[in-house]
Amino acid sequence: MRIILRLFFICFGIFILSSCNPKNIPWEKYTSTEGAFSIYMPAPIKKKDKKGFSIFGRQVVSHFLYWDPPTFTIDKFKLFQVTYTDCPANICRDTALLNTMLDSAIITRRRDYTDAELPIQNIALNGYAGRAFFYDGEGNMLVSVKTCIVNDRIYDFVVVSKKNYATNKEVSDFFDSFQSLK
């Protein structure tokens, strides 16, 4: 009986250690019909809705889709997140207003992580005009945030990863996979 128990604990230990390998993170293409987009990100994907004030000066519902690693797993990532919120229809039709809202949105997101004046970059996220910032946080944290407005929705994409890990491929796969369904 003791031999069977020892064998069981050895096999269980090997199973736990192998499940902690970051290469075992399952990725999937997630399609949101209500959000009108698809994206490739780690699974399982969790959902949460929050009501709050937006950059548009009114209270809106923001939809959060995110993945964070299980607490017992040692991974190189801490968070993948997509947030989308409906915005007034006239924003996408006025280039000056669109640029103002993108600037305001990325500055608001930057304040979630730091009060430092980080440079904001103009980007094209799969053909959509957007803004981005990258924050080398205190401790062991790197933050990449990109924002774009597409078809009367504002989308925020966030990746929080640990320093000193090769994460470029996964981060690129996440950002580059965004597709609007309209």
Stockholm file with secondary structure:
# STOCKHOLM 1.0

chainA/1-182         MRIILRLFFICFGIFILSSCNPKNIPWEKYTSTEGAFSIYMPAPIKKKDKKGFSIFGRQVVSHFLYWDPPTFTIDKFKLFQVTYTDCPANICRDTALLNTMLDSAIITRRRDYTDAELPIQNIALNGYAGRAFFYDGEGNMLVSVKTCIVNDRIYDFVVVSKKNYATNKEVSDFFDSFQSLK
#=GR chainA/1-182 SS CHHHHHHHHHHHHHHHHHHTCGGGCCEEEEEETTTTEEEEEESSCEEEEEEEECTTSSEEEEEEEEECCCTTCCCSEEEEEEEEEECCGGGTTCHHHHHHHHHHHHHHHHHTTCSSCCCCEEEEETTEEEEEEEEECSSSEEEEEEEEEETTEEEEEEEEEETTSCCHHHHHHHHHTCEECC
#=GC SS_cons         CHHHHHHHHHHHHHHHHHHTCGGGCCEEEEEETTTTEEEEEESSCEEEEEEEECTTSSEEEEEEEEECCCTTCCCSEEEEEEEEEECCGGGTTCHHHHHHHHHHHHHHHHHTTCSSCCCCEEEEETTEEEEEEEEECSSSEEEEEEEEEETTEEEEEEEEEETTSCCHHHHHHHHHTCEECC
//
